[in-house]
Amino acid sequence: MVLKVAKRGDVAPFIVMDVLKAAHDLEVEGASIMHMEIGQPGTGAPQGVIEAAKKALDTKQLGYTESFGIPELRSAIRDHYVKAYGVYVPLERIAVTTGSSGAFILSFIAAFEAGDKVAMASPGYPAYRNILTALDIEVVEIPVGPDTNFQPSPELLAACGEQLDGLIVASPSNPAGTMIDPAGLEALYGYCAEQGIRLISDEIYHGITYVDPAETMLRFGDDAVIINSFSKYFSMTGWRLGWMVLPLDLVGACERLAPNLFISAPSVSQHAAVAVFDCEDELQENLRKYKENRELLLRELPKAGFDKLASVDGGFYIYADVSEITNDSAAFCEAMLKEAGVASTPGVDFDPKNGHRFVRFSFARDPADMAEAARRLIKWRTS
Ligand SMILES: Cc1ncc(COP(=O)(O)O)c(C=O)c1O
């Protein structure tokens, strides 16, 4: 008898993972590949975190923790908001999660009903779309592009013609790396408050900015769900740790849901992460490398014919419009991998409709690798 498989799992695959696998297969065969596909720092966790983890292994029992996280980490997150933004958040609103990915699942379940309509920018981070779809929540794609700095605005939301229940924004964004300025964030906050739209602000790329620092949505009021992570600026992807600052009306639901869904975030990671806020020197050195990579690629990529680029205000991505070269970015990225030895991600991962005209380059690796990648791309495209 054929058993039923729920339609819920029938979401788009994460294409970047397929690219990563293809790149690894080529490496196993002996090829040299420059990795510009995956969105993770080329660095490990800062030394202070490693030491704190070792100490925790030696001295702590490392069982389950309180499901919103150990008090020391929640306090450290509270202090981080005071230091980084001058904003005070009460501890009861801070929940430590298994990466920001865990925070999406928790907050989407707590905030939205099946059938609700939640908007996101397209291109945007694919997991928003796929988690919402798996939860039977309708995704309303807000088409954005160079003329809107790849970001949504109240005007675009009004123009979508839907009565929205939610909106997810990310500034800096993935894949475009563009940011919404404080006035734009405030306008979105105000529009959502006026229209009864639950606003979720993914602030995972805060700390990695090149022009202006990123402002938190908390600045404009207490009603947005703030999601952040130790994965990017703090360089702790595999430790699977993130956090939320919840509006008070969602605290109870998340307190009930979190232990059922995850029990708690990884214990050793939580103890180690307390130390990350004292590792500024190392984290700033990582940022310096991203800055160097950004400058190099903005200078070199146009020489390879990639000259229509989003503004790269923050994060570590360059989103290139390749429509003058190809109409099929997936095939183009495949050829780039095989012929130039450079792994990149086709835009279709982020934008099912127009992504075939875009490629995302991630520049989170070492500057020497990025320089080599640029050399290969120029050679590939000009010879
Ligand atoms: C915009 C955005 N949000 C969230 C995540 C998920 O990160 P994590 O679950 O490691 O916190 C990513 C990862 O690339 C991302 O780009």
PDBQT file of the ligand as one rigid body, heavy atoms in Angstrom, charges set to zero:
ROOT
HETATM    1  C1  LIG A 401      18.219  36.424   5.926  1.00  0.00    +0.000 C 
HETATM    2  C2  LIG A 401      18.528  35.177   6.693  1.00  0.00    +0.000 A 
HETATM    3  N1  LIG A 401      17.807  34.876   7.772  1.00  0.00    +0.000 NA
HETATM    4  C3  LIG A 401      18.039  33.748   8.460  1.00  0.00    +0.000 A 
HETATM    5  C4  LIG A 401      19.034  32.850   8.103  1.00  0.00    +0.000 A 
HETATM    6  C5  LIG A 401      19.210  31.575   8.909  1.00  0.00    +0.000 C 
HETATM    7  O1  LIG A 401      20.249  31.615   9.778  1.00  0.00    +0.000 OA
HETATM    8  P1  LIG A 401      20.427  30.777  11.120  1.00  0.00    +0.000 P 
HETATM    9  O2  LIG A 401      19.318  29.791  11.233  1.00  0.00    +0.000 OA
HETATM   10  O3  LIG A 401      21.764  30.147  11.011  1.00  0.00    +0.000 OA
HETATM   11  O4  LIG A 401      20.349  31.799  12.233  1.00  0.00    +0.000 OA
HETATM   12  C6  LIG A 401      19.833  33.144   7.002  1.00  0.00    +0.000 A 
HETATM   13  C7  LIG A 401      20.901  32.211   6.586  1.00  0.00    +0.000 C 
HETATM   14  O5  LIG A 401      21.537  32.353   5.582  1.00  0.00    +0.000 OA
HETATM   15  C8  LIG A 401      19.568  34.336   6.277  1.00  0.00    +0.000 A 
HETATM   16  O6  LIG A 401      20.288  34.667   5.202  1.00  0.00    +0.000 OA
ENDROOT
TORSDOF 0
